[in-house]
Amino acid sequence: MKHFARSVQEQQAGLFMPRVAKLDKHKYAAYIDTRIDHLWSMDLQGQPVRICKKRKSAEKAALALLAEAMRQYEGQAKGQ
């Protein structure tokens, strides 16, 4: 959990933010938010959401989604 919190703090100045939301007693959703000016938006256009049974696995999934989104963003930036 410390690793997740540190990653969130590092990303607050960045373009993407990993998030974990509790859905039910044993269900957590892992997703990423995208920065739009000074606001954050849950952008589901091509960004998957992972459903996990444990919070710790949801945090890992959110970080994996973040890494994937960063790779896609860097690939698009290089292609332009």
Number of C-alpha atoms within 10 A of each C-alpha: 11 7 11 16 12 10 15 17 13 11 14 12 10 11 15 23 24 25 20 22 14 16 12 9 8 11 14 21 22 25 26 24 18 18 17 10 7 5 8 14 12 14 13 12 6 7 16 14 16 15 20 20 15 14 19 14 17 24 24 18 22 24 23 16 23 23 14 13 19 14 12 12 14 11 11 10 9 8 7 5
